[in-house]
Amino acid sequence: MADTVLVYGHRVRQARTIRSSPIKPLAEMLGLTPSAWTALERSASTRMPVLRVRALALRLRFPQEFFTSPPAGLPVHRGSLLLRAKKSIKIAEIDALTTFAEMVQELWQVLSQHATHPPLRLPKNLLAGTTPEDAAALTRLALDLEEGEPIPHVTHAVERAGVPIVVADIGMPDAKHDAFSVWTGDFHDEPLIVARPVNSWERTRWSIAHELGHLVMHHGALPEAAEDEANRFANAFLFPAAALEMEWPTTVTLATLMPLKRRWQMSLSSLIMHGRHNQLLDEARATGLFKQLSARRDPVTHVTWRVQEPAWDELEPERPRLLAVMTERGMDERPSAELFSALTGGWSKDLMQEVVDGQRPAPVKAEAKRGLASEPVSNVVDFRRRA
């Protein structure tokens, strides 16, 4: 038995799914049948020759100790993702996202042992029939956001409400999706938002608001109209209808919508949809504006405005920092792939590097860096190290 080690089946499945590796070639490499491989993944644990574990680790680009460390937390089932996938999307692509969520949740649980994080402050138990617009208003209230004013930093506002956000270059299965969200934890009471990095600040803000809508309204199975509801929530969360009606231009053109885009930090496309839904714009005029977005091109990049709107480069896309803050203030260390891998039983460093790269550095402590300008108080969450 000295030349064998105990391997955990779910760890094998996690490594395979996040690498999007088919079962058959992996099974053949280890001299197993596909059915035997499936049995391995479904087993709580099994003993495996050290040489096989070494070959498995090399093939999937994971450290050997990952497979011999017990998994933390409950699995995230593909049905838990608040993502309405098209029929053309492969199950393997969804499984890769669920495994990535498991990895982040494991990291979150470990960091929570070292530092406190903001308590969850999302509206709960919405009444049947609550509209997306009402849900957005309740959420703004829960997040202590000023009524009728733009949200300075959507990502930080959501993080201050206790929702961790990760920006990572993951393979989203649908080009139309920039993010996904999920309820994790033993009681499905721990939310998570994962977004891929894009160079459009308005798309980033809107995607986070869209996923926040899913978390608030869809704590369970997704209804048929889930995407439309999340779209409406995002628009109303970013730009409440009362303010929209007050500031809506008398003559609606792309030029007259630009001041609203800059003030409320929303795309022209979402403003058009928002105005149409609130009956400030008729269907024909909205269609005409969308055609103009498709016809006009950036003079430098030559990309149409429908793909890359004007002013896309005036602001930096928002990035989260909650995980970085918890790491630095709870462990007195800067986030790194090596640290995150060690904390979570050996998740591959290249995956953890994606998480690290998507985080903004934690705010510098005043007592450690005197003389440096501190960040606005509204963006800083007071953390303390856990005893």
N, C-alpha and C positions, 0 to 999 in steps of 0.2 A: 504493500500500500504506500510505500515511501515515494514511489515514482508517480503517484496520483495526487490530485488536489480536489477539494470540494468546489464545484462550479455552480453558480446560481442561474437557473433557467431564465428568469426574467432579465438578468443582466445580458445574457446571450441575445435575447430578443431585442433589447434596447440597442445594443451595438449594431445588430444587423439592420433594424428598421431605420435608425438614424443615418446609416450609410446607404440606405436604399439598395441593399444587396439581395439578390434573389437567393432562395433557399437551395436550389439544386446544385449550383457549383460549390457552395460552401459545404454542403453535405458530402459531395464527392471528394472534396479536398481532405476531409476528415475520415473518409471511408465509411460514411453513414448513408442510409437511405433517406429520402426526403421525409418519410413518415417517422423515422427514428429522430431526425432533426426536430421535427415538430414536437415529438414527445419530450425532447431535451428542453425546448423552450417552455413547455407547459409544466415541466417538473419544478418543484420547489428548489431542489438541489440534487446534484448527482456527482459522483466521482469521475474524473476524467484524467487520462494520462497527461503528464506535464508537457510532453512534446506536442500533444494535440492543442493544449491551451496556448502554447507558444505560437503555433501555426495560426490559430484562430486570431490571436491578438495581432499578429503581423498582418494578416489579411484585412482585418477590419480597422487597423490603425488605432488600437486601444492598448493601454498598458495591461499587462497580465493581471495585475492586482484588481482591476475593475471586475473581472469575472469571478473573482474569489471573495468579493466584498458583498454583503447582503444589501439588496436594494432598500432604499428608504421611501416610506410613504406608499400610498396605493397607486396602482396603475391609472393612467388617464385613458379612458376608452375613447375610441374615435367618435362615438356619438356625443361625447361631451363637448367637442369643439363647437363654438358658436360661429360656424362657418358653413354657409349653404353652398356645398360643392356641386359643380355640374356633374352630369352623369359621365362625361368623358374623363373626369379626373380619376386616376388610379388609386386603389385602396392603399398601395404602398406609399404614395405621396402623403396621404392623410396620416398614415401610421408614423411617418417620419416627423410630422408636426406634433403629434401626440407625445412622441418620445422626447422631442426637444422641450415640450412643456414639462415633462417629468423631470428632465435634467434641471431646468430653472427652478422648479418647485423644490427639488432636493437642496439646491443651493440656498434658496430662500429660507428653508427650515433651519439649515445650519447657521446662517447668518443671524437668524432671529434668536438663536441661543446666546449670541454675543452682544447684540444691540437691540434695543427696542425700536419699533417702527410705528408710524402713525396708525391709530386705530381706524378700522374700516368705517367709512362714513357715507355709504351709498344708501339711497332710499330702499326700504324693504317692503315686501308684501304689498305691491301696488294693487289697488282695487281693480276688479275686472272692468274693462272698458276705458281704462286710463289711456289717453291718447299719447303718442310720442311727444307732442308739444308739452303736455302737462307733466310727463315724466321728466322732460328736460328742465322744466321750471323747478320741479322738486329737487332735481339733482344740483342745479345751480344754488338753490337754497341750502342744501346739505353741505355743499362745498364752500359756503360762505363767500360766494362770488357776488360782486356788486350787480344789482339789478339794472338792466339797461345799459351796461358798459361792456366793452370788449374784454375778453379774458387775456391777460398779458402773456401767460405761458400755460397752454393747455396741459402739456405733459407734467409740469410740476404741480399744477392744481390737482390732477388725478392722483399723482404719487402722494401728495399731502393728504389725500383721502384714503390712504392705505392700500392703493392698488399698485403693485410692482409692474413696471414696464421695461421690456427688454427690446432693444433695437439690434438686430443681427441679420447678417446676409444669409438668410435661410432660403431654401428653394420653395417659394410659394407655388402651389400647383396651378394657380390661375393668374394670369397677368393682370386681371382686374382687381385682384386682392392685394392690398399692401400690408394687411395685418390680420391677426385672428385673436380671439379671446377665449378663455375657458375658466370654469370654476373648478378648482382642485381642492385637495385636502380630504381628510377623513370624512368630513360632513359636507363636502362640496361648498365650503364657505370661505375659500381663499381664492380671490380672483387673480387673473394674470392676463396681461396684454403683451403680445409679441408682434413687432412691426419690422418690416425690412427697411433698410436705409434707402431713402430717395432724396434727390437734390432739390425737391420742391417743398418749401416751407408750408405752403397752404395745403398741399396734399397730406403732409405729415400731421398737421393739426386736425384736419378733417378725419383722417383715418383713426386717430386716437379717440376722437369724439364719437365716431361711428361704433367702435368697439365698446366704448363706455355705454352706449345705448343698448348694445346686446347684453352686457352684464346687468344693467338695471332692469331691462324689460323681459329678458329671455333666460331666466334662471331655470332651465329645463329644456325640454324639446323645443326646437325652433318651429314656429308657425310658418305657414306658407308665405305670409307677407313679411317675414322677419327682416329681409334686406331693405324693403321699402320703409319699414318702421324705423330701422336703425339710421337710414338716410335722413328721414324727417327729424329724428332725435338730434342727429349731429348738426343739422342746419339750425334748429331751434335752440340748441345748447350754445352754439357759437354766436348766434344773432337772434335774440328773442323777437317774436312777431311784433310786439308793441313797438320796439325800437325800429324794426324793419319798416313798419308803416309810417313812422315819423320821418325817417331819413330817406325813404325811397324817392328817387328823382322823378320829376314831373314828366320829363321826356327820357325814355329809357334807351340808351345806346351803350355800347361797350365803353365808350369814353366817359359817360356819366356814371357808370358802375365802378370805374376805377377808384374813385375816392372811397367808396364803401369797401372795396377789396382791401385797400391799404389800411383803413381804420379798423375793420373787423377781422382782418387777416384771413379772408376766405377767398376761394377761387371764384373767378367770374362764372364758371359752370355751376357751382353750388349756389351762387347768388341768383342766377337765372332760375334754377329749379326751385329755390326758396320763394322767389317772387311769384312764380307760376302757382305753386301750391297755395300761397296766401292770396291768390286772386288779384295780385297787383300787376299781373302780366298775363295776357291771353295766350292761348296755345300757338296761334300763328306768329305772334311777335317773338315768343320764346324760340320757336323753330328757326325763325330768321336769325336770331342772335347766335344760335348754335351753328348755323351755316356759316356765319361770319367768322366764328372761331376756327372753323375747319378750313376756311379759305385764306385767312391771313397767316403770314409767316414771320418768324423772327428774322430780322435783317442780317444777323450774324450767324446763327445756327441753321437758318432756313427750315426750321421745324415749325409745323403749324401751331397756332395758338391753342388748338384743342388738345394738343399733346404737351406743349410747354407754353404756358400763358405769359403775357408781359409781366414784368416785375418779379419773375421767378427767382432772380438772383439778388434781390434787394435785402433779403433777410437770410440768416442761417437757419436750416431746419432744426427744430427742437430735438433735444436729446435728453433721455432720462438720467437720473443720477442717484436714485434711492439706494441701489445696491452698492454703489461706490461710497455713499455716506455711511451706510451701515458697516461696511468693511473698515473704513478708515477710523471711524469713531468707536467702533466696538472692538476692533482688533489691533488698532494702531499700526496698520499696514495698508499699503496702497493695493488696490485690486490688481491681480495678475492672473494669467492663465494657470501658472504653477500653483498659486495659492488656492484658487477655486477648484482645481483638479484634486488637490490634496484633501480639501475639505469634504469632497463629495465621493470619496472612494475610488477616484481614478477616472472620472470622465475625461475623455480625450482633450488634450490641451488646445488643439486647433478649434474645437467647438467652444471651449471656455474663452478662447481669445476673441471669438465673435461677440460674446457677451461683454467682455471688457472693452473692446473697441467701440461699442455702442453707448457706453456710459460717459457722461461728463464727469470730470473730477469733482470730488466733494468740495464744498466751500472751505477756504482756508480759515483756520481758527485764528481769531484776532490776537490771542495771547501768544500764538506761535509765530505770527507774521505781522508784527506791529508796523504801522506805517503804510500797509497796503490797503487799498480801498476795499471795503467789504461789500458783499452782494446785498441787494435790497432785502430788507427783513421779510417781505412777503414771500420770498422764494426760499427761505431757510427754514428747515424743520429741525427742532431741537431734539437731538438724540442723546440717550445716555447709555453707557455700557451696562450690560446686565450683570448683576451680582454673581 
